[in-house]
Amino acid sequence: MTLSGRIVAEPSQAWHDEVLAPQFGYEVTHLLNWYLAIEKVLLAEYVRMGLAEPAHARALADRLTEIAAQGLSPDPAENMSDIAFAVERYVSTGPVPPFAAWHVDRSRNDLQACAQMLWGRDELIGAAQALHALGVAATGLASRSATLPMPGHTHLQAAQVITPGFYLAAMSEEILRTLRRLDGTFGEVDQCPLGAGAMAGQELDWDRDRMARLLGFSGPTPHALVAVASRGWALSVAGDLSGFGVALSRFATDLMMWGSGEFGYLDLPDELSGISSAMPQKKNFPILERIRGRSAHLTSLAMDLALAQRSTPYSNMVEVSKESCAHLWQLFGALRSATRLLTTVLDNLTWRADRMRAACEREYLGAFTLANLLTIQAGIPWRSAQVLAGRYVVTATQRGLAPSAPDGALLAELAAAAGHHLTEPAHLLAEAFDVDAALATKRSAGSTNPDAVRDLLNAHDAEYEAMSARWAARAAAAREALSPADRA
């Protein structure tokens, strides 16, 4: 059977080796089952339109099912190393010849766009589920460490007392932000391109709503050209994951710093640690380096996808449909890998409370509180109070005084020099530099106060539960879409 009346020569060896065979292999690995599902939906439509008998269509559907088990191979002579032609040839050479109208009013353009969309929808669901698992791990560890004091840093300097639970609640919030964006992006991936044809629509009375429903979509893509020309859904997904990759790299950086010998705030079990081949005293955490390294792929691969689409004509283009999406599977893989690794880290991480508390006690982290107290309790104007608190910290540090050994006489002396009288300076200092009290002094919603952290984590847990149910329903619909002929 000749596949084209326009091209009579089979693909060249170089074209086959460099482009067609690798593309064929990619599509067999990632898209074949979706191509077969689409073909079965199209058979059901031929039956509905009266162009095929149900028994004949079922026989061809059975032949399609065989492909999943038998596999396909690129062949320049037999199928032009094209997966759509390979499926057509396999069915055509079966025991039941196709009916005359099989493949009438069809295009590879919407077929390929639809297969990619089905695969992308499945990958998006998997990405959301991986993020959900990470979020649950973050909230679990956060709830167990919401009362452990640790230094929080601004500008790489110890700044205020926080807790690991407060920090991990921030990680959870970033995960939820990403999941919320993906929830919206799913709407773009939930529109079925099938029925768009080559670019301008099709000529038979295809029921696009029915086809979309059989494939588990909420409905068809409204515009035929958008269906085949756009890979905006891929840009949206990649953008969402790229943004999360940036946040992920920052969290990994903090964990790497806190696990270093200089800080020693956290530890990982030996099975998640590495050694130095030369320095036997070292215990390294290369898993954190891998997480941060893989977060870079989320941004670089998203950029690759965008650059391959920009400045192309708005029509069906191989450059857009295949080249721009060539590494999208790697982007999803990097997300799954990085989140799985970080989930494992959070499930096994141990906080070293003694090291964190000692770091809090040797730093004047309550200076901001002291300035507030000087204003609220002693009536000193805020800016003057801030200056006075700073002078106390500088002078006390010069004299070798620890925050846990406040010098009320020194504070009174500095205040008097500035024209202010303090009645209970020692009490103010004790209250300001009490490490445990530092957590309770924060009273606003979303603060490091353990009660506020628990309230936020409870809200997060409820949102994760609701999101989990939505993504589970989408996953079930995607699984159903793999056997649409059973419901046709």
KOLVOGU-258978 format. One record per residue (C-alpha): x, y, z. Coordinates in steps of 0.1 Angstrom, whole numbers, plus 5000, padded with zeros to 4 digits. Layout:
XYZ;...
END
This chain:
500050005000;501450344989;501250605017;501550914995;500951014959;503251314963;506351154978;507650844961;510950794978;511450655013;513150875040;516950905037;519150725061;520351045078;516751175081;515650845095;518550805120;518651155133;515051255134;512350995125;513650685144;514250875176;510851045174;509250715167;510950555197;509850845219;506250825208;506150445212;507450485248;505250785258;502350815234;501450485219;498750385243;497150725239;497250695201;495450365204;492750505227;492150785202;491950545173;489250355192;487250665198;487450745161;486150405153;483250465176;482550785157;482550605123;479950375137;477850655150;477950835117;476950515098;480250475080;481150145097;479249845111;479749785149;481149435144;483649555119;484749835141;485149595171;487349375150;489649665141;489649775177;490849425187;493649465162;494549795177;494749635211;497249385198;499649665190;500249745227;501549385232;503249345198;504849685196;505849885165;509049955147;510150245125;510550135089;511350385062;509950165035;506850025052;505650315074;507950615066;509150585102;505950755113;503950615142;500550715128;501350535095;502750245114;499450195133;497550225100;499749965083;499549725112;495749735112;495549725074;497649405073;495449225099;492948945093;490049185090;490549455063;489549805072;486249935060;486450185031;485750495051;488450415078;490650725081;488350935059;488351305069;491251255092;494551435099;497651355118;497751705132;494851685157;495751315163;499251405175;498051715194;495451495212;497951225221;500351475234;497651635254;496551305269;500151225279;500651575293;497451555313;498651225328;502051365336;500451675351;498351455374;501551275384;503351595391;500551725413;500451395432;504251415438;503951775451;501051665473;503251395489;506051655494;503551895510;502251625534;505851545544;506551915550;503451965572;504151655591;507751755600;506552115606;503952005632;506651805651;509052095652;506752395658;508152465692;511952415687;513752755687;516152825659;517753135644;516053285614;518253475590;517953785569;520753895546;522653585558;522753715593;520953575624;517853795628;515053655649;513953345667;511853115646;511252745645;511752465619;507952425620;507452785610;510052755582;508552425569;505152585569;506552835544;507752545523;504252395524;502752735514;505052745483;503952385474;500352485478;500852785456;502252565429;499352315433;496852605430;498452715398;498552365384;494852335394;494152625371;496452505344;494652175343;491852355326;494052415296;495052045295;491451935299;490352045264;490351785236;492051885202;490451595184;488151705156;490252005146;491651825116;494651975099;493852335111;490452445098;488152175112;486651865096;484051795070;482051515085;479651555114;482151455141;480651475176;483551655193;481851665226;481351295226;484951225216;486251455243;484051285269;485150935258;488851045263;488151185297;488251555287;485851815300;485151925264;486752005230;489152285223;486852565211;488952675181;490352435155;493552635148;494352665185;493952295189;496752205165;498952525165;499252585203;501352415228;500452685253;499352425278;502952295278;504252645284;501852695313;502752365330;506452425325;506152785338;504352655369;507052395376;509852635368;508552875394;508452605419;512052495410;513252845420;511652815454;512852455457;516452565451;516252815479;514852565504;517652315494;520252595499;519052655535;518952275543;522552245529;523652535550;521952405582;523452065577;527052195574;529552165602;529352535609;525652515617;524852155625;521152225629;520051905612;521251545606;520351275581;520750895586;523750725571;521650575543;520950925530;524551055535;527851035517;531451015526;534751175514;537150935498;540051135512;538751285545;537451025569;536051275594;533451405569;529751315566;528351475535;524751525524;524951505486;521251425483;520651795491;523051895463;521251665439;517851825448;519152175442;520952065410;517751905396;515752215405;517752395378;516352155351;512852275358;513852625347;516252545319;513852295303;510952545305;513152795288;514052545261;510352485255;509652855252;512552935229;511552655205;508052805201;508853175199;508753345165;507153045147;504053085126;500853025144;499952705127;500752335129;504552325129;506752025137;509152275153;506352355178;504552025181;507651805184;510851995189;509552235215;508151955235;511051715230;512351755266;509051805284;509151445296;512551525312;511051835329;508351615345;510951355354;513151615371;510151735391;509251385402;512851305411;513551625431;510251605450;510751235458;514251305471;513151595492;510151405505;512551135516;514851395533;511951545552;510651195563;514051115577;515551445589;516451505625;516651855640;519451905665;517552115691;520652165713;522652325684;519752545674;519052665709;522652735716;522752945684;519753145696;521253205730;524553345718;522953595694;521053915704;517953805685;515553985708;516854335699;513654415679;511554305709;513654525732;512954825710;509254755711;509254715749;511255035753;508455215734;505455035748;506454995784;508955285789;507355535766;510455605746;509755715710;510255425685;513255555666;515055655699;514155315713;515555145682;518855335685;519055265723;518554885717;521254885691;523655065714;523054825741;523754525718;526954685706;528254775740;527254445756;528954255728;532154465733;532054375770;531654005763;528153995778;525853705767;522153775759;521353535787;523153755812;521454095808;523054405823;520254625835;522654895848;524254925813;520854975797;519855235823;523155415818;522755425780;519155535783;520055815807;522755935783;520055975757;517756155781;515455875792;514755715826;514155345830;512655195861;513054825854;515754785828;516754435839;513154315835;512954455800;516154275790;515053945805;511853965786;513454075753;516153805752;514253505765;514553255737;511353065744;509353375751;510453515717;508053275700;505053375721;505653745716;504653715679;500853735679;499853795643;498353535621;500953355600;503753435625;506253195641;504153165673;503552785676;499752845679;499753045647;501952775629;499552505640;496552705627;498252755594;499152385592;495652285600;494452495571;497152345548;496051995558;492452065548;493552215515;495851915507;492951685515;490551865491;493251885464;494051515468;490451425461;490351645429;493551505415;492551145424;489351195404;491251325375;493651025376;490650795376;489250965345;492650945328;492750565334;489350525320;490350715289;492750435280;489850205272;487250425255;485950165232;484349985261;482150285267;481550385231;
END
